[in-house]
Amino acid sequence: MLEDIKAQYEKEHPKAKINITFGSSGTLVQQILNGASFDFFMAADNEFPLKLKAKGVAWGAMKTYAYGKLAIYSTSLDVTKGLSVLKDPAIKKIAIAKPETAPYGERSFELLKKMGLYESLKSKIVIGDNISQAAQFAFTGNAEIGFVALSLALAPEMKEKGHIIL
């Protein structure tokens, strides 16, 4: 989707050169605080842009551009059962993004704790550096199930495998 926006912008502005860097919001913030130069920063929540602004390394208006949704994703399990699928003994690994740097990871842990599932599942959780890596773990079968951004679960290469909105 972002690649489509980039292509359209470059078509309308042929002299423009756009490089997109993907990563967890927290990791990108650390790079910016350590001198990395970005003209535009899109994060998965408001916390990270506000941190940059408070440190004096970002300016301009902050706007919400989208609301993300969390999904569970598996290539081998029926996720239409919702969170109850997490009780399946076939699950040895559950992929979640690193909560300190990835808002989707933080929301995943919050959800598991709120639903009273965290304690029974914590030994099965594997941490991805960002939401894309967590999705990759689930997509490749390195984890039987993963908490991912719905937008990733709907990507052409993943959407045929299975997902459910939480």
C-alpha positions in Angstrom: 0.0 0.0 0.0 2.8 2.5 0.9 4.7 1.4 -2.2 1.6 2.3 -4.3 1.5 5.8 -2.7 5.2 6.2 -3.4 4.8 5.1 -7.0 1.9 7.5 -7.6 3.8 10.4 -5.9 6.9 9.8 -8.0 4.8 9.6 -11.1 3.4 13.1 -10.3 6.8 14.4 -9.1 9.4 12.7 -11.4 12.3 14.5 -9.8 11.4 13.3 -6.3 13.5 10.4 -4.8 11.8 8.5 -2.0 13.4 5.8 0.1 11.1 3.9 2.5 12.6 2.4 5.6 10.4 -0.2 7.4 11.0 -1.2 11.0 9.4 -1.2 14.4 8.3 2.3 15.6 10.6 2.1 18.6 13.7 1.1 16.6 13.1 3.9 14.1 12.7 6.4 17.0 16.1 5.3 18.4 17.7 5.7 15.0 16.3 9.2 14.7 17.4 10.1 18.2 20.9 8.9 17.2 21.0 11.1 14.1 19.3 9.1 11.3 17.8 11.5 8.9 14.2 11.0 7.9 11.9 13.6 6.3 8.7 11.8 7.3 7.9 9.4 10.1 4.9 7.1 10.3 4.4 5.2 13.5 1.9 2.5 14.7 0.8 4.8 17.5 1.0 8.4 18.8 3.5 7.7 21.6 6.6 7.5 19.4 6.1 10.7 17.4 5.3 12.5 20.6 8.6 11.3 22.1 10.5 12.7 19.1 8.7 16.0 19.4 9.4 16.2 23.1 13.1 15.6 22.4 13.1 18.4 19.8 14.0 16.2 16.8 10.6 16.4 15.1 8.3 19.3 14.2 5.1 19.9 12.3 1.7 18.7 12.9 1.0 15.1 13.9 -2.0 13.4 12.2 -3.6 10.0 12.6 -3.5 8.5 9.2 -5.1 5.1 10.0 -6.3 2.8 12.7 -4.7 -0.6 12.8 -6.4 -3.8 13.8 -4.7 -6.7 15.5 -5.3 -10.2 14.0 -4.2 -13.7 14.8 -2.7 -15.6 11.9 -1.8 -19.2 11.2 -1.0 -21.3 8.2 -1.9 -24.6 9.9 -4.7 -23.8 12.5 -8.3 -22.7 12.2 -8.2 -19.2 13.6 -11.9 -18.7 13.2 -12.3 -20.0 16.7 -10.8 -16.7 17.9 -8.6 -16.6 21.0 -9.8 -20.1 22.0 -7.5 -21.5 19.3 -4.5 -20.5 21.6 -5.5 -23.4 23.9 -4.8 -25.9 21.1 -2.0 -28.3 22.3 -0.6 -28.3 18.8 0.7 -24.8 19.4 4.3 -24.8 20.5 5.2 -21.2 19.5 3.2 -18.0 19.4 4.8 -15.1 17.5 4.4 -11.6 19.0 6.3 -8.4 18.1 8.6 -6.9 20.8 6.3 -4.9 23.1 9.0 -2.3 24.0 9.4 -1.2 20.4 6.3 -2.3 18.6 2.8 -1.1 19.5 1.1 -4.2 18.1 3.3 -6.3 20.3 2.3 -4.2 23.3 -1.4 -4.6 22.5 -0.9 -8.3 22.0 0.5 -8.7 25.5 -2.2 -6.5 27.0 -4.9 -8.6 25.3 -3.5 -11.9 26.6 -3.3 -10.5 30.1 -6.8 -9.1 30.0 -8.2 -12.4 28.8 -6.3 -14.3 31.5 -4.3 -16.3 28.9 -0.8 -14.8 29.4 0.4 -17.0 32.3 -0.6 -20.3 30.6 1.0 -19.2 27.2 4.1 -17.2 28.2 6.4 -20.2 27.7 5.3 -20.5 24.1 5.8 -16.9 23.1 8.6 -16.0 20.7 9.4 -12.4 20.1 9.9 -10.8 16.7 11.8 -7.6 16.5 8.8 -5.9 14.8 5.3 -6.8 13.6 6.6 -7.9 10.2 9.0 -10.4 11.7 6.3 -11.8 14.0 4.1 -12.2 10.9 7.0 -13.9 9.0 7.4 -16.4 11.9 3.7 -17.3 11.6 3.7 -17.2 7.7 6.7 -19.6 7.5 5.4 -22.0 10.1 8.3 -21.2 12.5 5.5 -20.3 14.9 2.1 -22.1 14.7 0.3 -18.8 15.2 1.1 -15.2 15.4 -0.4 -11.9 16.5 0.0 -9.6 13.5 -1.3 -6.4 12.0 -4.5 -7.2 10.0 -3.0 -5.2 7.1 -0.2 -7.8 7.0 -2.6 -10.7 7.2 -4.4 -9.2 4.2 -1.3 -8.9 2.1 -1.6 -11.0 -1.1 1.0 -13.6 -0.1 -0.6 -14.1 3.4 -4.3 -13.6 3.0 -5.1 -17.0 1.6 -3.7 -18.7 4.6 -6.1 -17.5 7.3 -6.7 -14.7 9.7 -9.3 -13.2 12.1 -9.8 -9.7 13.3 -9.5 -9.3 17.1 
